[in-house]
Amino acid sequence: MRSLKPIPCQKKRKLKISQLHRVYTVLLKNFGHQKWWPGDTPFEVIIGAILTQNTAWANVEKAILNLKKARKLSFEALRRIPAKKLAQWIRPSGYFNVKADRLKAFMDFLDRECQGDLSKLKQKTMPVLREKLLAVKGVGPETADSILLYALGKRSFVIDAYTKRIFLRHGLAKDHDTYERWREIFMRALPENLDLYNDFHAQIVRTGKDYCRKVPRCEGCPLQRFF
Ligand code: SF4
């Protein structure tokens, strides 16, 4: 992410890592529980996590609706259909040829690991699963953590562009810090609570969409009190 310009309301006070849990409670009080992730089944959550790369969620919803209408939103169906055909159904999500290959690679992974049975996959520990997910073609850390947290119920914090934008502006980490460093900051600071991980990321996305845009709207933002 490029360096962010100082913003008008920004004074010198930096957010401390020890305040992160407090940040969550403030957001929760303001926005209410976000009840993530949008998706009817863990399998649908996985498909959404892969399709949402580099596109808006509204486009993912259209692609998923196409798959549902064609009765192709299942492990068996996606495993059977050729990538070229799959690409046509997921066209609204953008980069559809690349994403069709990624979905096919993920189906191969599911076949190898659990024959498509996600309850079997869940039996593995988070660190083992994370390593395996990161080895799948097209699955980066943000996608892997989204799948772990929202589809498989594993406690792994998701870092996205909103997280970096908001907390860089609050001085929590540095521009050049790696994804793994960001994740470590959150995972060390927060209590070991799956629902907290789940909803905190959702609250961050909500804050990023409503207030902490490219040009921030600090007036009225619940996190303004942390400056
Ligand atoms: S918009 Fe909110 S989160 Fe973003 S810098 Fe301003 S107060 Fe912080």
Boltz pocket constraint, residues with backbone or C-beta under 6 A from the ligand:
constraints:
  - pocket:
      binder: B
      contacts: [[A, 7], [A, 166], [A, 169], [A, 170], [A, 207], [A, 211], [A, 212], [A, 213], [A, 216], [A, 217], [A, 218], [A, 219], [A, 221], [A, 222], [A, 223], [A, 224], [A, 225]]
      max_distance: 6.0
